[in-house]
Amino acid sequence: MTQRERLREGRDMPKEEEAEAWAEYARRLRAFRTDHGLSQERLADRLAYSESAVGHVERLLRKPSEDFTREVEKALGLKGQLTELLPQIHGALGPRWFREWPKVEAAAHTIRTSEPLLIPGLLQTENYARRVFLGAPGATEEEAERAVQFRLHRQGVFTHPSPPMYSALVDESVLHRPVGGPEVMREQLAKLLDVLNPPYVTLRIVPLKAGLTVGCLGAFEVATLLDGGPDHAYLESAEEGRVTNRASTVQALIVRWEALSGMAYPVDRSREIIREVMESYE
């Protein structure tokens, strides 16, 4: 997915889909509230919001914010049942051709990714992602912020009851590209060290000394689904991305990923390299 396409989330979301998601949010909020025996006023007593704010959301007069939703879910003991609707409500599901991929991520048993240019999106910090999106020609802060929030929402896949096993191959040059400057990079590399938890999340570095590899052809991901459905792949290009379950395409990418995997450092050595580069940003 190109940076400019990623930033067009609010423009490609049909208004009827936003309205349907908002109505579903209001229905769920009302149901969860009444299940707890709470009136709008009593729920508001548990929030930093007024009774009228709760009522406005339920009556579709005001769209729920992320902060409002976070407080409501905490007050009602929810685990994302409202949060998952926010990207649709705020028109942040990305261009039509990309919308299938987050659903694939959520249904995946295993995700394998190869990234020659940037830290993979599901492992990016908020600040790193923001600098990536602001780097797009003509990007506005509003567009970048919508894209950042959607990316963070996608990262919630790791908090699901059955999160996917995630294995990333990252070119060594990515660690040395100072996206956002030293402070942003230190934070980003520290996050990589924090989330590495084999076998659930692994990240291995493809060394520069490997020379020109098939990984230089572009970023891609391959997902194996929990329900045994066909494997899906996501490929990026200079113009736009593509989601496909075409068997020949998916198999070719798996072969490419395995070839890169054979060149990559083991997890322990990759961890050492990440730490060394992180310290160099001091």
C-alpha positions as YAML, in Angstrom:
chain: A
units: angstrom
residues:
- id: 1
  name: MET
  ca: [0.00, 0.00, 0.00]
- id: 2
  name: THR
  ca: [1.58, 3.31, -1.04]
- id: 3
  name: GLN
  ca: [1.81, 6.09, 1.53]
- id: 4
  name: ARG
  ca: [-0.60, 8.29, -0.39]
- id: 5
  name: GLU
  ca: [-3.15, 5.50, -0.69]
- id: 6
  name: ARG
  ca: [-2.86, 4.76, 3.02]
- id: 7
  name: LEU
  ca: [-3.63, 8.40, 3.74]
- id: 8
  name: ARG
  ca: [-6.87, 8.37, 1.75]
- id: 9
  name: GLU
  ca: [-8.78, 6.38, 4.31]
- id: 10
  name: GLY
  ca: [-11.53, 8.93, 4.95]
- id: 11
  name: ARG
  ca: [-12.12, 9.61, 1.26]
- id: 12
  name: ASP
  ca: [-12.87, 6.08, 0.13]
- id: 13
  name: MET
  ca: [-15.21, 5.01, 2.94]
- id: 14
  name: PRO
  ca: [-18.85, 5.04, 1.79]
- id: 15
  name: LYS
  ca: [-21.07, 7.14, 4.05]
- id: 16
  name: GLU
  ca: [-23.64, 4.34, 4.37]
- id: 17
  name: GLU
  ca: [-20.99, 2.03, 5.82]
- id: 18
  name: GLU
  ca: [-20.03, 4.70, 8.36]
- id: 19
  name: ALA
  ca: [-23.69, 5.11, 9.32]
- id: 20
  name: GLU
  ca: [-24.22, 1.36, 9.69]
- id: 21
  name: ALA
  ca: [-21.15, 1.00, 11.92]
- id: 22
  name: TRP
  ca: [-22.22, 3.97, 14.04]
- id: 23
  name: ALA
  ca: [-25.72, 2.53, 14.46]
- id: 24
  name: GLU
  ca: [-24.23, -0.83, 15.47]
- id: 25
  name: TYR
  ca: [-21.96, 0.93, 18.00]
- id: 26
  name: ALA
  ca: [-24.98, 2.68, 19.54]
- id: 27
  name: ARG
  ca: [-26.92, -0.59, 19.66]
- id: 28
  name: ARG
  ca: [-24.06, -2.41, 21.39]
- id: 29
  name: LEU
  ca: [-23.45, 0.45, 23.83]
- id: 30
  name: ARG
  ca: [-27.12, 0.50, 24.82]
- id: 31
  name: ALA
  ca: [-27.22, -3.29, 25.18]
- id: 32
  name: PHE
  ca: [-24.05, -3.51, 27.29]
- id: 33
  name: ARG
  ca: [-25.21, -0.60, 29.46]
- id: 34
  name: THR
  ca: [-28.62, -2.10, 30.16]
- id: 35
  name: ASP
  ca: [-27.11, -5.55, 30.75]
- id: 36
  name: HIS
  ca: [-25.20, -3.93, 33.62]
- id: 37
  name: GLY
  ca: [-28.39, -2.32, 34.90]
- id: 38
  name: LEU
  ca: [-27.09, 1.18, 34.24]
- id: 39
  name: SER
  ca: [-28.95, 4.23, 33.04]
- id: 40
  name: GLN
  ca: [-27.13, 6.77, 30.88]
- id: 41
  name: GLU
  ca: [-26.70, 8.91, 33.97]
- id: 42
  name: ARG
  ca: [-25.23, 6.11, 36.08]
- id: 43
  name: LEU
  ca: [-22.85, 5.11, 33.30]
- id: 44
  name: ALA
  ca: [-21.76, 8.73, 32.95]
- id: 45
  name: ASP
  ca: [-20.93, 8.74, 36.67]
- id: 46
  name: ARG
  ca: [-18.21, 6.19, 35.88]
- id: 47
  name: LEU
  ca: [-16.79, 8.26, 33.02]
- id: 48
  name: ALA
  ca: [-15.17, 11.62, 32.49]
- id: 49
  name: TYR
  ca: [-18.14, 12.39, 30.25]
- id: 50
  name: SER
  ca: [-21.61, 13.77, 30.90]
- id: 51
  name: GLU
  ca: [-24.94, 11.99, 30.66]
- id: 52
  name: SER
  ca: [-25.69, 14.06, 27.55]
- id: 53
  name: ALA
  ca: [-22.47, 12.83, 25.91]
- id: 54
  name: VAL
  ca: [-23.58, 9.21, 26.41]
- id: 55
  name: GLY
  ca: [-27.04, 10.07, 25.11]
- id: 56
  name: HIS
  ca: [-25.70, 11.85, 22.06]
- id: 57
  name: VAL
  ca: [-23.68, 8.80, 21.07]
- id: 58
  name: GLU
  ca: [-26.62, 6.43, 21.57]
- id: 59
  name: ARG
  ca: [-28.97, 8.71, 19.62]
- id: 60
  name: LEU
  ca: [-26.44, 9.09, 16.78]
- id: 61
  name: LEU
  ca: [-25.96, 12.80, 17.41]
- id: 62
  name: ARG
  ca: [-22.22, 12.59, 18.09]
- id: 63
  name: LYS
  ca: [-19.65, 10.11, 16.87]
- id: 64
  name: PRO
  ca: [-17.81, 8.27, 19.66]
- id: 65
  name: SER
  ca: [-14.17, 9.16, 20.11]
- id: 66
  name: GLU
  ca: [-11.39, 6.73, 20.93]
- id: 67
  name: ASP
  ca: [-11.06, 8.18, 24.45]
- id: 68
  name: PHE
  ca: [-14.81, 7.93, 25.09]
- id: 69
  name: THR
  ca: [-14.79, 4.34, 23.88]
- id: 70
  name: ARG
  ca: [-11.79, 3.42, 26.00]
- id: 71
  name: GLU
  ca: [-13.50, 4.75, 29.14]
- id: 72
  name: VAL
  ca: [-16.80, 3.03, 28.36]
- id: 73
  name: GLU
  ca: [-15.12, -0.32, 27.74]
- id: 74
  name: LYS
  ca: [-13.19, -0.02, 31.00]
- id: 75
  name: ALA
  ca: [-16.37, 0.89, 32.91]
- id: 76
  name: LEU
  ca: [-18.34, -2.01, 31.42]
- id: 77
  name: GLY
  ca: [-15.53, -4.57, 31.40]
- id: 78
  name: LEU
  ca: [-15.51, -4.89, 27.63]
- id: 79
  name: LYS
  ca: [-12.63, -6.16, 25.51]
- id: 80
  name: GLY
  ca: [-12.76, -4.31, 22.24]
- id: 81
  name: GLN
  ca: [-16.38, -4.90, 21.23]
- id: 82
  name: LEU
  ca: [-16.84, -1.16, 20.68]
- id: 83
  name: THR
  ca: [-13.29, -0.26, 19.69]
- id: 84
  name: GLU
  ca: [-13.40, -2.58, 16.68]
- id: 85
  name: LEU
  ca: [-16.12, -0.41, 15.12]
- id: 86
  name: LEU
  ca: [-14.25, 2.91, 15.36]
- id: 87
  name: PRO
  ca: [-12.33, 2.69, 12.05]
- id: 88
  name: GLN
  ca: [-15.59, 2.14, 10.16]
- id: 89
  name: ILE
  ca: [-17.38, 4.91, 12.03]
- id: 90
  name: HIS
  ca: [-14.64, 7.42, 11.29]
- id: 91
  name: GLY
  ca: [-14.09, 6.33, 7.70]
- id: 92
  name: ALA
  ca: [-10.63, 4.88, 8.32]
- id: 93
  name: LEU
  ca: [-10.68, 1.47, 6.71]
- id: 94
  name: GLY
  ca: [-8.45, 2.46, 3.82]
- id: 95
  name: PRO
  ca: [-9.03, 2.19, 0.09]
- id: 96
  name: ARG
  ca: [-11.40, -0.54, -1.07]
- id: 97
  name: TRP
  ca: [-8.66, -2.83, -2.35]
- id: 98
  name: PHE
  ca: [-7.00, -2.86, 1.10]
- id: 99
  name: ARG
  ca: [-10.05, -3.43, 3.31]
- id: 100
  name: GLU
  ca: [-9.93, -7.19, 3.04]
- id: 101
  name: TRP
  ca: [-6.44, -7.43, 4.52]
- id: 102
  name: PRO
  ca: [-7.24, -6.38, 8.13]
- id: 103
  name: LYS
  ca: [-9.96, -9.05, 8.10]
- id: 104
  name: VAL
  ca: [-7.38, -11.59, 6.92]
- id: 105
  name: GLU
  ca: [-5.02, -10.52, 9.73]
- id: 106
  name: ALA
  ca: [-7.78, -10.97, 12.30]
- id: 107
  name: ALA
  ca: [-8.57, -14.48, 11.01]
- id: 108
  name: ALA
  ca: [-4.97, -15.61, 10.59]
- id: 109
  name: HIS
  ca: [-3.18, -18.42, 12.38]
- id: 110
  name: THR
  ca: [0.21, -17.40, 10.96]
- id: 111
  name: ILE
  ca: [1.46, -14.25, 9.25]
- id: 112
  name: ARG
  ca: [4.80, -14.14, 7.46]
- id: 113
  name: THR
  ca: [6.07, -10.79, 6.27]
- id: 114
  name: SER
  ca: [9.09, -9.47, 4.41]
- id: 115
  name: GLU
  ca: [9.97, -5.79, 4.60]
- id: 116
  name: PRO
  ca: [12.99, -4.25, 2.78]
- id: 117
  name: LEU
  ca: [12.31, -0.57, 3.53]
- id: 118
  name: LEU
  ca: [10.48, 0.03, 6.82]
- id: 119
  name: ILE
  ca: [9.63, -1.55, 10.15]
- id: 120
  name: PRO
  ca: [6.55, -3.74, 9.47]
- id: 121
  name: GLY
  ca: [3.31, -1.88, 10.15]
- id: 122
  name: LEU
  ca: [2.05, -4.22, 12.87]
- id: 123
  name: LEU
  ca: [5.26, -3.59, 14.84]
- id: 124
  name: GLN
  ca: [5.53, 0.17, 14.39]
- id: 125
  name: THR
  ca: [5.31, 2.64, 17.25]
- id: 126
  name: GLU
  ca: [2.85, 5.49, 17.01]
- id: 127
  name: ASN
  ca: [5.63, 8.04, 16.48]
- id: 128
  name: TYR
  ca: [7.39, 5.98, 13.82]
- id: 129
  name: ALA
  ca: [4.14, 5.40, 11.94]
- id: 130
  name: ARG
  ca: [3.31, 9.11, 12.10]
- id: 131
  name: ARG
  ca: [6.64, 10.04, 10.51]
- id: 132
  name: VAL
  ca: [6.10, 7.43, 7.79]
- id: 133
  name: PHE
  ca: [2.69, 8.85, 6.87]
- id: 134
  name: LEU
  ca: [3.82, 12.47, 7.07]
- id: 135
  name: GLY
  ca: [6.56, 11.57, 4.60]
- id: 136
  name: ALA
  ca: [4.02, 11.13, 1.81]
- id: 137
  name: PRO
  ca: [4.05, 14.03, -0.71]
- id: 138
  name: GLY
  ca: [1.27, 16.46, 0.15]
- id: 139
  name: ALA
  ca: [0.26, 14.65, 3.33]
- id: 140
  name: THR
  ca: [-1.68, 16.68, 5.87]
- id: 141
  name: GLU
  ca: [-1.49, 16.16, 9.60]
- id: 142
  name: GLU
  ca: [-5.18, 15.23, 9.69]
- id: 143
  name: GLU
  ca: [-4.73, 12.55, 7.04]
- id: 144
  name: ALA
  ca: [-1.62, 11.21, 8.75]
- id: 145
  name: GLU
  ca: [-3.36, 11.05, 12.12]
- id: 146
  name: ARG
  ca: [-6.27, 9.03, 10.71]
- id: 147
  name: ALA
  ca: [-3.82, 6.62, 9.12]
- id: 148
  name: VAL
  ca: [-1.83, 6.29, 12.35]
- id: 149
  name: GLN
  ca: [-4.91, 5.52, 14.41]
- id: 150
  name: PHE
  ca: [-6.03, 2.86, 11.96]
- id: 151
  name: ARG
  ca: [-2.58, 1.27, 12.05]
- id: 152
  name: LEU
  ca: [-2.66, 1.17, 15.84]
- id: 153
  name: HIS
  ca: [-6.14, -0.34, 15.66]
- id: 154
  name: ARG
  ca: [-4.83, -3.10, 13.39]
- id: 155
  name: GLN
  ca: [-2.11, -3.88, 15.92]
- id: 156
  name: GLY
  ca: [-4.88, -4.94, 18.28]
- id: 157
  name: VAL
  ca: [-4.81, -8.29, 16.48]
- id: 158
  name: PHE
  ca: [-2.07, -9.29, 18.93]
- id: 159
  name: THR
  ca: [-4.45, -8.85, 21.87]
- id: 160
  name: HIS
  ca: [-7.08, -11.24, 20.48]
- id: 161
  name: PRO
  ca: [-7.77, -14.45, 22.42]
- id: 162
  name: SER
  ca: [-6.07, -16.40, 19.59]
- id: 163
  name: PRO
  ca: [-3.47, -14.00, 18.14]
- id: 164
  name: PRO
  ca: [-1.57, -15.03, 15.03]
- id: 165
  name: MET
  ca: [2.00, -16.29, 15.09]
- id: 166
  name: TYR
  ca: [3.87, -13.44, 13.42]
- id: 167
  name: SER
  ca: [7.23, -13.89, 11.73]
- id: 168
  name: ALA
  ca: [8.95, -10.92, 10.08]
- id: 169
  name: LEU
  ca: [12.08, -10.72, 7.92]
- id: 170
  name: VAL
  ca: [13.49, -7.19, 7.87]
- id: 171
  name: ASP
  ca: [16.39, -5.91, 5.81]
- id: 172
  name: GLU
  ca: [19.26, -4.65, 7.96]
- id: 173
  name: SER
  ca: [19.19, -1.29, 6.19]
- id: 174
  name: VAL
  ca: [15.79, -0.61, 7.78]
- id: 175
  name: LEU
  ca: [17.42, -0.34, 11.21]
- id: 176
  name: HIS
  ca: [19.80, 2.34, 9.97]
- id: 177
  name: ARG
  ca: [17.19, 4.48, 8.19]
- id: 178
  name: PRO
  ca: [16.56, 7.26, 10.79]
- id: 179
  name: VAL
  ca: [12.82, 7.69, 10.31]
- id: 180
  name: GLY
  ca: [11.84, 10.58, 12.55]
- id: 181
  name: GLY
  ca: [15.34, 10.97, 13.98]
- id: 182
  name: PRO
  ca: [17.30, 9.29, 16.79]
- id: 183
  name: GLU
  ca: [14.63, 9.56, 19.49]
- id: 184
  name: VAL
  ca: [11.92, 7.99, 17.35]
- id: 185
  name: MET
  ca: [14.28, 5.23, 16.25]
- id: 186
  name: ARG
  ca: [15.39, 4.41, 19.80]
- id: 187
  name: GLU
  ca: [11.77, 4.08, 20.84]
- id: 188
  name: GLN
  ca: [10.97, 1.97, 17.79]
- id: 189
  name: LEU
  ca: [13.88, -0.43, 18.19]
- id: 190
  name: ALA
  ca: [13.17, -0.73, 21.91]
- id: 191
  name: LYS
  ca: [9.65, -1.82, 21.01]
- id: 192
  name: LEU
  ca: [11.01, -4.50, 18.69]
- id: 193
  name: LEU
  ca: [13.11, -5.89, 21.51]
- id: 194
  name: ASP
  ca: [10.10, -5.78, 23.82]
- id: 195
  name: VAL
  ca: [7.66, -7.61, 21.54]
- id: 196
  name: LEU
  ca: [10.03, -10.36, 20.39]
- id: 197
  name: ASN
  ca: [8.57, -13.44, 22.01]
- id: 198
  name: PRO
  ca: [9.29, -16.61, 20.02]
- id: 199
  name: PRO
  ca: [7.46, -18.47, 18.69]
- id: 200
  name: TYR
  ca: [4.54, -16.03, 18.76]
- id: 201
  name: VAL
  ca: [6.37, -12.96, 17.45]
- id: 202
  name: THR
  ca: [9.75, -13.22, 15.77]
- id: 203
  name: LEU
  ca: [11.78, -10.74, 13.77]
- id: 204
  name: ARG
  ca: [14.95, -11.73, 11.98]
- id: 205
  name: ILE
  ca: [17.36, -9.45, 10.19]
- id: 206
  name: VAL
  ca: [18.41, -10.12, 6.61]
- id: 207
  name: PRO
  ca: [22.06, -8.92, 6.62]
- id: 208
  name: LEU
  ca: [23.41, -6.32, 4.23]
- id: 209
  name: LYS
  ca: [26.23, -8.70, 3.36]
- id: 210
  name: ALA
  ca: [23.65, -10.99, 1.76]
- id: 211
  name: GLY
  ca: [23.82, -8.58, -1.17]
- id: 212
  name: LEU
  ca: [20.99, -8.19, -3.65]
- id: 213
  name: THR
  ca: [18.21, -10.55, -2.59]
- id: 214
  name: VAL
  ca: [14.67, -11.39, -3.68]
- id: 215
  name: GLY
  ca: [13.59, -9.31, -0.68]
- id: 216
  name: CYS
  ca: [14.63, -6.15, -2.53]
- id: 217
  name: LEU
  ca: [11.77, -6.66, -4.99]
- id: 218
  name: GLY
  ca: [9.22, -5.28, -2.52]
- id: 219
  name: ALA
  ca: [7.33, -5.86, 0.70]
- id: 220
  name: PHE
  ca: [4.81, -8.68, 1.01]
- id: 221
  name: GLU
  ca: [2.89, -10.73, 3.56]
- id: 222
  name: VAL
  ca: [1.40, -14.22, 3.52]
- id: 223
  name: ALA
  ca: [-1.34, -15.27, 5.95]
- id: 224
  name: THR
  ca: [-2.51, -18.78, 6.81]
- id: 225
  name: LEU
  ca: [-6.06, -18.77, 8.18]
- id: 226
  name: LEU
  ca: [-7.33, -20.38, 11.37]
- id: 227
  name: ASP
  ca: [-10.34, -21.95, 9.66]
- id: 228
  name: GLY
  ca: [-8.28, -23.74, 7.03]
- id: 229
  name: GLY
  ca: [-9.36, -21.41, 4.25]
- id: 230
  name: PRO
  ca: [-7.02, -20.50, 1.39]
- id: 231
  name: ASP
  ca: [-3.80, -18.68, 2.19]
- id: 232
  name: HIS
  ca: [-3.91, -14.97, 1.36]
- id: 233
  name: ALA
  ca: [-1.14, -12.61, 0.34]
- id: 234
  name: TYR
  ca: [-0.68, -8.87, 0.36]
- id: 235
  name: LEU
  ca: [1.83, -7.31, -2.03]
- id: 236
  name: GLU
  ca: [2.99, -3.71, -2.25]
- id: 237
  name: SER
  ca: [4.04, -1.73, -5.32]
- id: 238
  name: ALA
  ca: [4.84, 1.87, -6.14]
- id: 239
  name: GLU
  ca: [1.24, 2.51, -7.20]
- id: 240
  name: GLU
  ca: [-0.93, 0.47, -4.85]
- id: 241
  name: GLY
  ca: [-1.15, -2.81, -2.97]
- id: 242
  name: ARG
  ca: [-2.98, -5.99, -3.83]
- id: 243
  name: VAL
  ca: [-4.70, -8.67, -1.75]
- id: 244
  name: THR
  ca: [-5.01, -12.09, -3.37]
- id: 245
  name: ASN
  ca: [-5.65, -15.73, -2.56]
- id: 246
  name: ARG
  ca: [-4.54, -16.93, -6.00]
- id: 247
  name: ALA
  ca: [-2.69, -20.15, -5.23]
- id: 248
  name: SER
  ca: [0.16, -19.65, -7.70]
- id: 249
  name: THR
  ca: [0.88, -16.13, -6.43]
- id: 250
  name: VAL
  ca: [0.75, -17.15, -2.78]
- id: 251
  name: GLN
  ca: [3.00, -20.16, -3.37]
- id: 252
  name: ALA
  ca: [5.56, -18.03, -5.22]
- id: 253
  name: LEU
  ca: [5.68, -15.61, -2.29]
- id: 254
  name: ILE
  ca: [6.08, -18.45, 0.21]
- id: 255
  name: VAL
  ca: [9.06, -19.71, -1.81]
- id: 256
  name: ARG
  ca: [10.50, -16.18, -1.81]
- id: 257
  name: TRP
  ca: [9.97, -15.87, 1.94]
- id: 258
  name: GLU
  ca: [11.69, -19.20, 2.59]
- id: 259
  name: ALA
  ca: [14.66, -18.14, 0.45]
- id: 260
  name: LEU
  ca: [15.00, -14.94, 2.49]
- id: 261
  name: SER
  ca: [14.55, -16.87, 5.72]
- id: 262
  name: GLY
  ca: [17.59, -18.96, 4.84]
- id: 263
  name: MET
  ca: [19.68, -15.78, 4.55]
- id: 264
  name: ALA
  ca: [18.44, -14.16, 7.78]
- id: 265
  name: TYR
  ca: [20.25, -14.13, 11.11]
- id: 266
  name: PRO
  ca: [18.77, -16.26, 13.92]
- id: 267
  name: VAL
  ca: [16.47, -14.50, 16.37]
- id: 268
  name: ASP
  ca: [19.13, -14.18, 19.09]
- id: 269
  name: ARG
  ca: [21.67, -12.62, 16.74]
- id: 270
  name: SER
  ca: [18.98, -10.36, 15.28]
- id: 271
  name: ARG
  ca: [18.13, -9.20, 18.78]
- id: 272
  name: GLU
  ca: [21.78, -8.32, 19.39]
- id: 273
  name: ILE
  ca: [21.96, -6.34, 16.15]
- id: 274
  name: ILE
  ca: [18.79, -4.41, 16.98]
- id: 275
  name: ARG
  ca: [20.19, -3.55, 20.41]
- id: 276
  name: GLU
  ca: [23.52, -2.44, 18.94]
- id: 277
  name: VAL
  ca: [21.85, -0.17, 16.40]
- id: 278
  name: MET
  ca: [19.50, 1.20, 19.07]
- id: 279
  name: GLU
  ca: [22.48, 2.17, 21.22]
- id: 280
  name: SER
  ca: [24.08, 3.90, 18.23]
- id: 281
  name: TYR
  ca: [21.14, 6.33, 18.18]
- id: 282
  name: GLU
  ca: [22.06, 7.61, 21.64]
...
